[in-house]
């Protein structure tokens, strides 16, 4: 693929400019040692990729520089990730070995580069998506940075997909929307997820994409005017509470507008919530909840709220860390407008997810959400009974992407389960044995079927009986990977046990008939007659 054309002076200037841009985009604090290492990794990558060009014809090195910049600027990662991003294609595409990298940059960076190389080869080998996905997740639990850099790599490739042949574009778009977009969602990288989906749509449905983009541009002016009209009466009140704030109206993504058009089956002109108004306040952490609710009360004083559209992710953040207060109000001309209220910190977590989460660790209300999620990923990966396809199904259908429900044990301990989880899932989440021997479940003091879908705030109590055993139909009553795999292995165990039981029964019968066991070969010879007399299966 590499066309050996030496880089000319103009391109050299282009590369150096891109590198300077990268350095300017780094928000993390760098030690003098970090700076030296970033420079060194850049120089190594420049030398290693010197002879390579991308499909578009531009020098290959511009790609790793762009990926490093996305890591620094859009995901907010630090020196380790930036160095790894600059080196991410070096081992795969050039003569540089992993050992060279380890010697120069240390074990941590070598491990990350190795993880990225393996992910790439999984993709190139055209292995089935399910197996590939499992690999993505395995590296995720090793070091989340591998997946974050991979996200940046994928984003840059998606942005520059134009030079690829159509069938490759479609394949990459399919994988992006199937694997990377949900994962970005789960990691709270909302901005990247939105861009993935828009870029995918641009490839899979180019006409619709162009159509909506054009209409959005045409209606921008009247939309801006409307937003101003909506905001004006709010500003006066907001100014009076003397809290620094920022209020904007932003158009929703093309992909989400398209979804609405399809879902509601109406033309673009009839979609009114094309934008959301966002109010971001700059206050210390200890004040943010109070101030957000204060703003909420101002907004709903000025514009009539639709009560059932209040979403309070401040009291209970989403499982991916998202915190924000959403309300829908009736604006001028009777149009519904969604208003999002949040602090600067919440906004950063909302846009950059995981990476921002670390920055505020200890401050956030729910500091362990990602650890807990990674634990559940690990649990599924470690399950020897799950094969790749089943695993992908489990992963996508429930558990790991979706929202959660919060329920309580009789002692008042909170348990968090994926949305859609049942009473039986709850039993297994407490302990495998409680799941196995679950005979009945009481929710809010009433007996419910085992397949009852849990709701926020439910108080759940499991009644066990030691003689109870899981059965095949239980698989239909659970949605969590844990419960499912435990029931599956119990069924396997049960089948094995029954086999043994059958043999024991046979032995007992034979003994009762005073037939010596050594005669088993005899039995076979005697044939039909014996079998009909001794068989335990009639
Ligand atoms: Mn790459």
Boltz pocket constraint, residues with backbone or C-beta under 6 A from the ligand:
constraints:
  - pocket:
      binder: B
      contacts: [[A, 63], [A, 88], [A, 89], [A, 153]]
      max_distance: 6.0
